[in-house]
Amino acid sequence: MKKGLLIILLALTQQLVAQKASPALSKSYSKTELQAFEQDGQGTINVLNYAVDHACYTVVIPEGKEVSQFPAISLKSKKDIRFTDYQLQIIDRTQYFRIEGSNELLVVKSINILKLEMQNKK
């Protein structure tokens, strides 16, 4: 009886601790994908929630660097860039985009880099 009660209590506690998806993520991921991330047990939803505000930055293209292979993107604003505003997804490699009308690149960090950042902030 006590073991059963303990199991139920642990299950409820886990549900309360489980992180929910940021509303911004629905711009880049389907409801089904977000539910899978929430339930994967690997903390993927935590990383994606962190990524909303920390995955993107811009850099000046180094002189002589060939960047024509990167897709072009038109930024609405260089302030508070979120990957979700452009329906991009976080993947297992860093992504680069030429910013139209500038000599800069938009960089979207990989999931592995984001995980490392989160670990280092602890």
C-alpha positions in Angstrom: 0.0 0.0 0.0 2.8 2.4 0.9 4.8 1.6 -2.2 1.7 2.2 -4.4 1.1 5.6 -2.7 4.8 6.5 -3.1 4.8 5.6 -6.8 1.7 7.7 -7.4 3.2 10.6 -5.5 6.5 10.4 -7.5 4.5 10.3 -10.8 2.5 13.4 -9.8 5.7 15.2 -8.7 7.4 14.4 -12.0 4.4 15.9 -13.9 4.6 19.1 -11.8 8.3 19.4 -12.4 8.1 18.7 -16.1 8.7 21.8 -18.2 6.1 23.0 -20.6 6.9 24.5 -24.1 7.2 28.2 -24.4 4.4 29.6 -26.6 7.0 31.0 -29.0 8.0 27.4 -30.0 4.6 26.8 -31.7 5.9 29.1 -34.5 8.6 26.6 -35.4 7.3 23.2 -34.2 3.9 21.4 -34.4 1.9 20.6 -31.3 2.8 16.9 -31.7 6.5 17.7 -31.9 6.3 19.9 -28.8 4.4 17.2 -26.9 7.1 14.7 -27.9 9.9 17.0 -26.7 8.0 17.5 -23.3 7.9 13.8 -22.8 11.2 12.6 -24.2 12.9 12.5 -20.7 16.1 14.1 -22.1 15.3 17.7 -21.3 14.9 18.7 -25.0 12.0 21.1 -24.2 14.2 22.8 -21.6 16.9 23.4 -24.2 14.4 24.7 -26.7 12.8 27.0 -24.2 16.3 28.4 -23.4 17.0 28.6 -27.2 14.1 31.0 -27.7 16.1 33.8 -26.2 19.7 32.5 -26.5 20.1 30.7 -29.9 20.6 33.6 -32.3 23.3 36.3 -32.8 24.8 38.2 -35.7 28.4 38.5 -36.8 30.1 40.6 -39.4 31.2 38.5 -42.4 35.0 38.2 -42.3 36.7 39.9 -45.2 37.3 37.4 -48.0 35.0 34.8 -46.5 32.8 33.1 -49.1 29.2 33.0 -47.8 27.1 32.6 -51.0 26.3 29.0 -50.0 24.3 30.2 -47.0 20.6 30.9 -47.5 19.6 34.6 -47.3 17.2 35.8 -44.6 15.5 39.2 -44.2 15.5 40.2 -40.5 12.7 42.3 -39.1 15.0 43.7 -36.5 18.5 43.0 -35.2 17.3 43.4 -31.7 16.0 40.4 -29.7 16.3 38.0 -32.6 14.4 34.7 -32.1 14.7 31.7 -34.4 11.0 31.1 -33.9 10.1 34.5 -35.6 11.5 33.0 -38.8 10.0 29.5 -38.4 13.5 28.0 -38.0 14.3 25.0 -35.9 17.2 24.1 -33.7 19.1 21.2 -35.2 22.3 19.2 -34.4 24.5 21.7 -36.2 25.0 25.4 -36.2 23.2 27.2 -39.0 24.3 30.3 -40.9 22.1 32.8 -42.9 23.2 35.8 -44.9 21.3 38.9 -43.7 19.9 40.7 -46.7 21.1 44.2 -47.1 24.0 43.9 -44.7 27.5 42.4 -44.4 26.4 40.2 -41.5 25.4 36.6 -40.8 22.7 35.3 -38.6 24.0 32.4 -36.5 21.6 29.9 -35.0 23.3 27.7 -32.4 23.1 23.9 -32.5 21.3 22.0 -29.8 24.6 20.7 -28.5 26.0 24.2 -28.0 22.9 25.3 -26.3 23.1 22.3 -23.9 26.7 23.2 -23.1 25.7 26.8 -22.4 23.0 25.6 -20.0 25.3 23.3 -18.2 27.9 26.0 -17.8 25.3 28.4 -16.3 24.6 26.1 -13.4 
